[in-house]
């Protein structure tokens, strides 16, 4: 058994929280209720469009297989199914804000961490939204106020914020938004995800100007990605050391199946290699990303992108489930 899998076994399987979970940071690691914990997660983007029965069943399976966090979007509207918790101006949107609060509470009871993500959008996952700084600020206030009692979630202020289209969120906006959110909820953890392997000049602005609590890079998606993850993670820590500010590196959206199926389809071994690379290099979290299948009729299975007709775990394919079953075998309950 490799060092990475032993580490995964210790950091996840020995960390069981029956009720209530407070997410924190200590150095390069996340903590749950003060205990260092690797966040092993799964994409659950369109959760607010799933039935409560589907969600409960998926949460059961997440815990069964060792997942302790997932990522959902507070601004999601794929396949003509608008399930956002806020409207394009950042105001509360019923019934989905209430559904989000219910889900956070259910996860808190189970000890599961939740990534709540904003995206200004580019028209693919619903209408373009939150385009003004005021709207983004209003959305932050809506979500933070509604979920403030719960300590088991963090906020991604802007999905892939460095892409220069409608999704773009400037460093200046991020800095102001972070200050505003910390004024509402001082201990809330905040990040802003971005595409690509970050360069030192951009790292400097997001760490020292925007002051995110941790990094959430979306690494390139190609057949060589997994073998590069360890080196890229180490490089990121080296650059942070030079900047005299080190925070966790959290891989919340790696490659996935169905994204560019005619070019490359990752298999179970690719997912495992990517996870092992992240672990061995000291990353704080990793996600089994999933979404629609672009080469199939109606893009099905849509997986976490659309769970109206079927829950997530019933839409995952044989390669994703093979990886998940390997996790179940490898993660053994053992004391620290």
C-alpha positions in Angstrom: 0.0 0.0 0.0 1.5 3.4 -1.0 2.3 6.2 1.4 -0.5 8.3 -0.2 -3.2 5.6 0.5 -2.0 5.1 4.0 -2.2 8.8 4.5 -5.7 8.9 3.0 -6.7 6.1 5.3 -5.6 7.9 8.4 -6.8 11.4 7.5 -10.3 10.3 6.5 -11.3 7.0 7.9 -10.2 7.7 11.4 -12.0 11.0 11.4 -15.7 10.3 12.0 -18.0 13.1 13.1 -21.4 11.8 14.2 -23.0 15.2 14.5 -21.8 18.7 13.7 -18.7 19.7 11.7 -16.7 22.9 11.9 -14.3 23.4 9.0 -11.1 25.1 9.8 -7.5 25.5 8.6 -4.2 24.6 10.2 -1.1 25.4 8.1 -1.5 23.5 4.8 -4.3 21.3 6.0 -8.0 21.5 6.6 -9.4 20.6 10.0 -12.8 19.3 11.0 -13.6 20.1 14.6 -9.9 20.9 15.1 -8.6 17.5 13.7 -6.5 17.5 10.5 -8.6 16.0 7.8 -8.1 15.4 4.0 -11.2 16.5 2.2 -12.2 13.6 -0.2 -15.2 14.8 -2.2 -17.5 14.5 -5.2 -19.2 17.0 -7.5 -22.9 17.5 -6.6 -23.5 20.7 -8.6 -27.3 20.5 -9.2 -28.2 19.2 -5.8 -30.9 21.9 -5.3 -32.8 20.3 -8.1 -32.8 16.8 -6.7 -35.5 15.4 -4.5 -34.8 15.1 -0.8 -35.1 11.3 -1.1 -32.4 11.3 -3.8 -30.2 13.5 -1.7 -30.5 11.4 1.4 -29.7 8.3 -0.5 -26.7 9.9 -2.2 -25.4 11.2 1.2 -25.7 7.7 2.5 -23.5 6.4 -0.3 -21.0 9.3 0.0 -20.5 8.3 3.6 -20.4 4.6 2.8 -17.6 5.0 0.4 -15.6 7.5 2.5 -16.4 10.9 0.9 -16.6 13.7 3.5 -17.4 16.8 1.3 -19.1 17.8 -1.9 -19.4 20.8 -4.2 -22.7 22.4 -5.1 -23.5 25.6 -6.9 -25.8 28.3 -5.5 -26.1 29.5 -9.1 -27.1 26.5 -11.2 -29.4 26.3 -14.1 -28.3 23.6 -16.6 -30.6 21.9 -19.0 -33.4 24.5 -18.6 -33.7 23.7 -15.0 -33.0 26.8 -13.0 -32.4 25.8 -9.4 -30.3 28.8 -8.1 -30.6 29.8 -4.5 -30.3 33.5 -5.6 -31.6 35.4 -8.5 -29.4 37.2 -11.1 -29.3 40.3 -8.8 -28.3 38.2 -5.7 -31.7 38.2 -4.0 -33.1 35.2 -2.2 -34.9 32.7 -4.6 -37.5 30.4 -3.2 -37.8 27.5 -2.7 -34.1 26.9 -3.4 -32.6 29.0 -0.7 -34.7 27.0 1.8 -33.6 23.8 0.1 -29.9 24.8 0.5 -30.4 25.6 4.2 -32.0 22.2 4.7 -29.2 20.5 2.9 -26.5 22.2 4.9 -28.2 21.3 8.1 -28.6 17.7 7.0 -24.9 17.6 6.1 -23.9 19.2 9.4 -25.8 16.5 11.2 -23.8 13.9 9.3 -20.5 15.7 9.6 -20.2 16.4 5.9 -18.5 19.6 4.5 -20.1 21.5 1.7 -18.6 23.8 -1.0 -21.1 26.5 -1.9 -20.1 28.1 -5.2 -21.0 31.2 -7.1 -20.6 31.7 -10.8 -21.4 34.7 -12.9 -22.0 32.2 -15.7 -21.4 32.3 -19.4 -24.8 31.1 -20.5 -24.1 27.4 -20.3 -25.4 26.7 -16.8 -28.3 29.1 -16.9 -28.5 32.8 -17.6 -25.6 35.2 -17.0 -26.0 36.6 -13.5 -24.3 38.6 -10.7 -22.6 40.8 -13.3 -22.3 43.8 -11.1 -20.2 44.1 -7.9 -23.4 45.0 -6.1 -25.2 41.9 -7.2 -22.3 39.6 -6.2 -22.2 41.4 -2.8 -25.9 41.0 -2.4 -25.7 37.2 -3.2 -22.9 36.8 -0.6 -25.1 38.5 2.0 -28.1 36.4 1.1 -26.1 33.1 1.4 -23.9 34.0 4.4 -26.9 35.3 6.4 -29.0 32.3 5.7 -26.3 29.8 6.5 -24.4 31.6 9.2 -25.3 29.2 12.1 -23.6 26.3 10.3 -19.8 25.9 10.3 -19.6 23.0 7.8 -19.4 25.0 4.6 -17.2 27.4 2.7 -17.8 29.8 -0.1 -16.2 29.9 -3.5 -16.8 33.6 -4.5 -16.3 33.0 -8.2 -16.0 29.8 -10.2 -13.1 30.0 -12.6 -12.8 33.7 -11.9 -9.8 34.3 -14.1 -11.5 33.4 -17.4 -12.0 36.6 -19.3 -15.6 36.2 -20.3 -18.8 36.8 -18.3 -17.4 34.7 -15.5 -14.5 37.0 -14.7 -14.2 38.4 -11.2 -11.4 40.8 -10.7 -8.9 40.7 -7.8 -10.2 44.1 -6.7 -13.8 42.7 -6.5 -12.6 39.6 -4.7 -10.7 41.7 -2.1 -13.8 43.9 -1.4 -16.1 40.9 -1.3 -13.9 39.0 1.1 -13.7 42.0 3.4 -17.5 42.3 3.3 -18.1 38.6 4.0 -15.6 38.6 6.8 -17.5 41.5 8.3 -20.7 39.4 8.3 -19.0 36.2 9.4 -15.4 36.6 10.4 -14.5 32.9 10.6 -16.2 31.8 7.3 -13.6 30.2 4.9 -13.5 31.8 1.5 -11.8 31.0 -1.8 -12.1 31.8 -5.5 -11.4 29.0 -8.0 -9.5 29.5 -11.2 -8.5 27.6 -14.3 -4.9 26.4 -15.0 -1.7 26.0 -13.1 -1.3 29.3 -11.4 1.8 31.4 -12.1 3.6 33.3 -9.4 2.3 36.8 -10.3 -1.3 35.6 -10.2 -0.6 33.7 -7.0 0.7 36.8 -5.4 -2.4 38.8 -6.2 -4.9 36.2 -5.0 -2.9 35.4 -1.9 -1.8 38.9 -0.8 -4.4 41.1 -2.3 -7.6 39.0 -2.5 -6.4 37.2 0.7 -8.3 33.9 0.0 -8.2 31.4 2.8 -7.1 28.6 0.5 -6.4 27.9 -3.2 -8.8 26.0 -5.5 -7.0 25.5 -8.8 -8.8 23.7 -11.7 -5.8 21.9 -13.3 -5.6 21.2 -17.1 -7.6 18.3 -18.4 -5.6 15.9 -20.6 -4.0 12.5 -20.5 -0.9 13.7 -18.8 -2.7 15.7 -16.0 -2.6 13.0 -13.3 1.1 12.4 -13.6 1.8 16.2 -13.3 -0.4 16.9 -10.2 2.3 16.1 -7.6 4.9 18.3 -9.2 2.5 21.2 -9.7 1.3 21.0 -6.1 4.9 21.1 -4.8 5.7 24.0 -7.1 2.7 25.9 -5.7 3.9 25.4 -2.2 7.4 26.5 -3.1 6.0 29.8 -4.6 3.8 30.3 -1.5 6.9 29.9 0.7 8.6 32.6 -1.3 5.6 34.9 -0.8 5.7 34.1 3.0 2.1 33.0 3.0 1.2 29.3 2.8 -2.4 28.1 2.6 -4.1 24.8 1.7 -4.3 23.6 -1.9 -7.7 22.1 -2.6 -8.5 20.3 -5.9 -12.2 20.9 -6.0 -12.6 20.4 -9.8 -10.1 18.1 -11.6 -10.7 16.3 -14.9 -13.9 14.3 -15.4 -15.5 11.8 -17.8 -17.7 13.1 -20.5 -15.9 16.5 -20.9 -14.0 15.8 -24.1 -14.8 12.2 -24.8 -13.5 12.2 -28.4 -10.1 13.4 -27.2 -9.7 11.7 -23.8 -11.8 9.8 -21.3 -10.1 9.3 -17.9 -10.6 5.9 -16.3 -10.4 4.6 -12.7 -6.6 4.4 -12.8 -6.4 8.1 -13.9 -8.6 9.2 -11.0 -6.6 7.2 -8.5 -3.3 8.5 -9.9 -4.4 12.1 -9.6 -5.6 11.6 -6.1 -2.4 9.9 -5.1 -0.4 12.7 -6.6 -2.3 15.3 -4.7 -1.9 13.4 -1.4 1.8 12.7 -1.8 2.5 16.4 -2.5 0.5 17.7 0.5 -2.7 18.9 -1.0 -5.6 19.4 1.4 -8.5 18.0 -0.7 -9.5 16.4 -3.9 -12.8 15.8 -5.7 -14.2 13.1 -8.0 -15.5 15.5 -10.5 -18.4 14.5 -12.7 -20.9 16.0 -15.2 -22.7 15.5 -18.4 -21.7 13.1 -21.2 -21.2 15.3 -24.2 -21.1 12.5 -26.8 -24.4 10.9 -25.8 -28.0 11.8 -26.7 -29.3 14.6 -24.5 -25.9 14.6 -22.8 -26.9 11.7 -20.6 -25.9 10.6 -18.1 -25.8 14.1 -16.8 -24.6 13.0 -13.4 -24.4 15.9 -10.9 -25.5 18.4 -13.5 -29.1 17.2 -13.5 -30.5 14.9 -10.8 -34.3 15.4 -11.4 -34.8 11.9 -12.8 -32.1 9.9 -11.1 -29.8 10.5 -8.2 -26.0 10.9 -8.7 -24.8 7.4 -7.7 -27.3 5.8 -10.1 -25.8 7.9 -13.0 -22.1 7.2 -12.4 -20.6 4.9 -14.9 -18.5 1.7 -14.5 -15.2 3.6 -14.5 -16.3 6.0 -11.8 -17.8 3.3 -9.7 -14.6 1.2 -10.1 -12.6 4.1 -8.6 -15.1 4.5 -5.8 -15.0 0.8 -4.9 -11.2 1.0 -4.8 -11.5 3.8 -2.3 -13.7 1.6 -0.1 -11.2 -1.2 -0.2 -8.2 1.1 0.5 -9.6 3.3 3.2 -9.3 1.2 6.4 -10.4 2.3 9.8 -7.3 2.7 11.9 -6.3 5.0 14.8 -3.9 7.9 14.4 
